[in-house]
Amino acid sequence: PQYPMIPCNDSCSVVGKVIASQWPEETFS
């Protein structure tokens, strides 16, 4: 699945993945 582009470090990337997992992938299509 694709995650929202987050201009931040790896920690923010992990947060983005956690947030993305709360919604259907279609939300970020």
N, CA, C, O and CB atoms as a CASP TS submission, in Angstrom:
PFRMAT TS
TARGET T0000
AUTHOR 0000-0000-0000
METHOD Language model
MODEL 1
PARENT N/A
ATOM      1  N   PRO     1       0.825  -1.217   0.000  1.00  0.00           N
ATOM      2  CA  PRO     1       0.000   0.000   0.000  1.00  0.00           C
ATOM      3  C   PRO     1       0.854   1.260   0.000  1.00  0.00           C
ATOM      4  O   PRO     1       1.995   1.246   0.462  1.00  0.00           O
ATOM      5  CB  PRO     1      -0.931   0.010   1.212  1.00  0.00           C
ATOM      6  N   GLN     2       0.313   2.316  -0.505  1.00  0.00           N
ATOM      7  CA  GLN     2       1.059   3.572  -0.561  1.00  0.00           C
ATOM      8  C   GLN     2       0.712   4.430   0.648  1.00  0.00           C
ATOM      9  O   GLN     2      -0.433   4.462   1.100  1.00  0.00           O
ATOM     10  CB  GLN     2       0.758   4.336  -1.874  1.00  0.00           C
ATOM     11  N   TYR     3       1.720   5.122   1.159  1.00  0.00           N
ATOM     12  CA  TYR     3       1.502   5.963   2.333  1.00  0.00           C
ATOM     13  C   TYR     3       1.625   7.433   1.940  1.00  0.00           C
ATOM     14  O   TYR     3       2.303   7.762   0.967  1.00  0.00           O
ATOM     15  CB  TYR     3       2.509   5.613   3.459  1.00  0.00           C
ATOM     16  N   PRO     4       0.979   8.305   2.685  1.00  0.00           N
ATOM     17  CA  PRO     4       1.066   9.743   2.393  1.00  0.00           C
ATOM     18  C   PRO     4       2.505  10.223   2.484  1.00  0.00           C
ATOM     19  O   PRO     4       3.278   9.731   3.306  1.00  0.00           O
ATOM     20  CB  PRO     4       0.179  10.551   3.359  1.00  0.00           C
ATOM     21  N   MET     5       2.862  11.179   1.643  1.00  0.00           N
ATOM     22  CA  MET     5       4.232  11.692   1.639  1.00  0.00           C
ATOM     23  C   MET     5       4.450  12.540   2.881  1.00  0.00           C
ATOM     24  O   MET     5       3.804  13.573   3.056  1.00  0.00           O
ATOM     25  CB  MET     5       4.518  12.517   0.354  1.00  0.00           C
ATOM     26  N   ILE     6       5.354  12.107   3.735  1.00  0.00           N
ATOM     27  CA  ILE     6       5.629  12.853   4.963  1.00  0.00           C
ATOM     28  C   ILE     6       7.095  13.292   4.967  1.00  0.00           C
ATOM     29  O   ILE     6       7.980  12.465   5.188  1.00  0.00           O
ATOM     30  CB  ILE     6       5.306  11.991   6.226  1.00  0.00           C
ATOM     31  N   PRO     7       7.365  14.575   4.726  1.00  0.00           N
ATOM     32  CA  PRO     7       8.742  15.085   4.719  1.00  0.00           C
ATOM     33  C   PRO     7       9.314  15.119   6.126  1.00  0.00           C
ATOM     34  O   PRO     7       9.342  16.175   6.759  1.00  0.00           O
ATOM     35  CB  PRO     7       8.796  16.487   4.096  1.00  0.00           C
ATOM     36  N   CYS     8       9.759  14.005   6.610  1.00  0.00           N
ATOM     37  CA  CYS     8      10.242  13.935   7.977  1.00  0.00           C
ATOM     38  C   CYS     8      11.206  12.765   8.086  1.00  0.00           C
ATOM     39  O   CYS     8      11.613  12.196   7.072  1.00  0.00           O
ATOM     40  CB  CYS     8       9.068  13.791   8.985  1.00  0.00           C
ATOM     41  N   ASN     9      11.571  12.404   9.305  1.00  0.00           N
ATOM     42  CA  ASN     9      12.532  11.326   9.492  1.00  0.00           C
ATOM     43  C   ASN     9      11.825   9.974   9.536  1.00  0.00           C
ATOM     44  O   ASN     9      10.621   9.899   9.288  1.00  0.00           O
ATOM     45  CB  ASN     9      13.340  11.546  10.775  1.00  0.00           C
ATOM     46  N   ASP    10      12.558   8.904   9.849  1.00  0.00           N
ATOM     47  CA  ASP    10      11.976   7.567   9.850  1.00  0.00           C
ATOM     48  C   ASP    10      10.855   7.455  10.880  1.00  0.00           C
ATOM     49  O   ASP    10       9.894   6.712  10.678  1.00  0.00           O
ATOM     50  CB  ASP    10      13.054   6.519  10.129  1.00  0.00           C
ATOM     51  N   SER    11      10.975   8.183  11.968  1.00  0.00           N
ATOM     52  CA  SER    11       9.944   8.106  13.006  1.00  0.00           C
ATOM     53  C   SER    11       8.607   8.580  12.448  1.00  0.00           C
ATOM     54  O   SER    11       7.569   7.968  12.704  1.00  0.00           O
ATOM     55  CB  SER    11      10.342   8.950  14.241  1.00  0.00           C
ATOM     56  N   CYS    12       8.634   9.666  11.691  1.00  0.00           N
ATOM     57  CA  CYS    12       7.396  10.178  11.104  1.00  0.00           C
ATOM     58  C   CYS    12       6.877   9.199  10.064  1.00  0.00           C
ATOM     59  O   CYS    12       5.666   9.062   9.890  1.00  0.00           O
ATOM     60  CB  CYS    12       7.619  11.572  10.472  1.00  0.00           C
ATOM     61  N   SER    13       7.784   8.519   9.372  1.00  0.00           N
ATOM     62  CA  SER    13       7.364   7.536   8.377  1.00  0.00           C
ATOM     63  C   SER    13       6.591   6.413   9.048  1.00  0.00           C
ATOM     64  O   SER    13       5.577   5.947   8.528  1.00  0.00           O
ATOM     65  CB  SER    13       8.579   6.973   7.616  1.00  0.00           C
ATOM     66  N   VAL    14       7.077   5.982  10.208  1.00  0.00           N
ATOM     67  CA  VAL    14       6.390   4.926  10.954  1.00  0.00           C
ATOM     68  C   VAL    14       5.017   5.413  11.388  1.00  0.00           C
ATOM     69  O   VAL    14       4.036   4.673  11.310  1.00  0.00           O
ATOM     70  CB  VAL    14       7.222   4.486  12.182  1.00  0.00           C
ATOM     71  N   VAL    15       4.947   6.651  11.843  1.00  0.00           N
ATOM     72  CA  VAL    15       3.670   7.225  12.261  1.00  0.00           C
ATOM     73  C   VAL    15       2.713   7.258  11.077  1.00  0.00           C
ATOM     74  O   VAL    15       1.528   6.955  11.218  1.00  0.00           O
ATOM     75  CB  VAL    15       3.865   8.647  12.843  1.00  0.00           C
ATOM     76  N   GLY    16       3.232   7.626   9.915  1.00  0.00           N
ATOM     77  CA  GLY    16       2.402   7.679   8.711  1.00  0.00           C
ATOM     78  C   GLY    16       1.833   6.313   8.383  1.00  0.00           C
ATOM     79  O   GLY    16       0.678   6.196   7.974  1.00  0.00           O
ATOM     80  N   LYS    17       2.647   5.275   8.562  1.00  0.00           N
ATOM     81  CA  LYS    17       2.172   3.919   8.271  1.00  0.00           C
ATOM     82  C   LYS    17       1.088   3.520   9.255  1.00  0.00           C
ATOM     83  O   LYS    17       0.107   2.878   8.881  1.00  0.00           O
ATOM     84  CB  LYS    17       3.333   2.908   8.319  1.00  0.00           C
ATOM     85  N   VAL    18       1.266   3.900  10.516  1.00  0.00           N
ATOM     86  CA  VAL    18       0.262   3.572  11.534  1.00  0.00           C
ATOM     87  C   VAL    18      -1.041   4.288  11.226  1.00  0.00           C
ATOM     88  O   VAL    18      -2.119   3.703  11.327  1.00  0.00           O
ATOM     89  CB  VAL    18       0.762   3.952  12.946  1.00  0.00           C
ATOM     90  N   ILE    19      -0.938   5.564  10.849  1.00  0.00           N
ATOM     91  CA  ILE    19      -2.131   6.336  10.507  1.00  0.00           C
ATOM     92  C   ILE    19      -2.809   5.736   9.287  1.00  0.00           C
ATOM     93  O   ILE    19      -4.032   5.604   9.251  1.00  0.00           O
ATOM     94  CB  ILE    19      -1.773   7.813  10.250  1.00  0.00           C
ATOM     95  N   ALA    20      -2.011   5.373   8.283  1.00  0.00           N
ATOM     96  CA  ALA    20      -2.559   4.825   7.047  1.00  0.00           C
ATOM     97  C   ALA    20      -3.284   3.516   7.316  1.00  0.00           C
ATOM     98  O   ALA    20      -4.257   3.195   6.634  1.00  0.00           O
ATOM     99  CB  ALA    20      -1.450   4.612   6.012  1.00  0.00           C
ATOM    100  N   SER    21      -2.824   2.761   8.298  1.00  0.00           N
ATOM    101  CA  SER    21      -3.424   1.462   8.589  1.00  0.00           C
ATOM    102  C   SER    21      -4.815   1.622   9.202  1.00  0.00           C
ATOM    103  O   SER    21      -5.564   0.651   9.307  1.00  0.00           O
ATOM    104  CB  SER    21      -2.523   0.660   9.531  1.00  0.00           C
ATOM    105  N   GLN    22      -5.160   2.844   9.606  1.00  0.00           N
ATOM    106  CA  GLN    22      -6.460   3.069  10.230  1.00  0.00           C
ATOM    107  C   GLN    22      -7.548   3.324   9.195  1.00  0.00           C
ATOM    108  O   GLN    22      -8.733   3.317   9.528  1.00  0.00           O
ATOM    109  CB  GLN    22      -6.381   4.238  11.194  1.00  0.00           C
ATOM    110  N   TRP    23      -7.151   3.552   7.922  1.00  0.00           N
ATOM    111  CA  TRP    23      -8.117   3.824   6.862  1.00  0.00           C
ATOM    112  C   TRP    23      -7.871   2.887   5.688  1.00  0.00           C
ATOM    113  O   TRP    23      -6.775   2.345   5.546  1.00  0.00           O
ATOM    114  CB  TRP    23      -8.033   5.298   6.407  1.00  0.00           C
ATOM    115  N   PRO    24      -8.880   2.692   4.847  1.00  0.00           N
ATOM    116  CA  PRO    24      -8.706   1.873   3.645  1.00  0.00           C
ATOM    117  C   PRO    24      -7.654   2.491   2.738  1.00  0.00           C
ATOM    118  O   PRO    24      -7.461   3.706   2.742  1.00  0.00           O
ATOM    119  CB  PRO    24     -10.040   1.719   2.887  1.00  0.00           C
ATOM    120  N   GLU    25      -6.974   1.655   1.963  1.00  0.00           N
ATOM    121  CA  GLU    25      -5.929   2.156   1.069  1.00  0.00           C
ATOM    122  C   GLU    25      -6.525   3.134   0.062  1.00  0.00           C
ATOM    123  O   GLU    25      -5.819   3.999  -0.456  1.00  0.00           O
ATOM    124  CB  GLU    25      -5.230   0.988   0.337  1.00  0.00           C
ATOM    125  N   GLU    26      -7.818   3.002  -0.217  1.00  0.00           N
ATOM    126  CA  GLU    26      -8.471   3.866  -1.200  1.00  0.00           C
ATOM    127  C   GLU    26      -8.392   5.327  -0.782  1.00  0.00           C
ATOM    128  O   GLU    26      -8.464   6.224  -1.623  1.00  0.00           O
ATOM    129  CB  GLU    26      -9.933   3.453  -1.388  1.00  0.00           C
ATOM    130  N   THR    27      -8.243   5.565   0.525  1.00  0.00           N
ATOM    131  CA  THR    27      -8.183   6.935   1.024  1.00  0.00           C
ATOM    132  C   THR    27      -6.991   7.672   0.435  1.00  0.00           C
ATOM    133  O   THR    27      -7.041   8.882   0.213  1.00  0.00           O
ATOM    134  CB  THR    27      -8.108   6.948   2.551  1.00  0.00           C
ATOM    135  N   PHE    28      -5.906   6.919   0.181  1.00  0.00           N
ATOM    136  CA  PHE    28      -4.683   7.558  -0.302  1.00  0.00           C
ATOM    137  C   PHE    28      -4.451   7.298  -1.780  1.00  0.00           C
ATOM    138  O   PHE    28      -3.366   7.575  -2.290  1.00  0.00           O
ATOM    139  CB  PHE    28      -3.489   7.075   0.494  1.00  0.00           C
ATOM    140  N   SER    29      -5.455   6.768  -2.482  1.00  0.00           N
ATOM    141  CA  SER    29      -5.295   6.474  -3.902  1.00  0.00           C
ATOM    142  C   SER    29      -5.291   7.771  -4.702  1.00  0.00           C
ATOM    143  O   SER    29      -5.165   7.742  -5.926  1.00  0.00           O
ATOM    144  CB  SER    29      -6.416   5.535  -4.399  1.00  0.00           C
TER
END
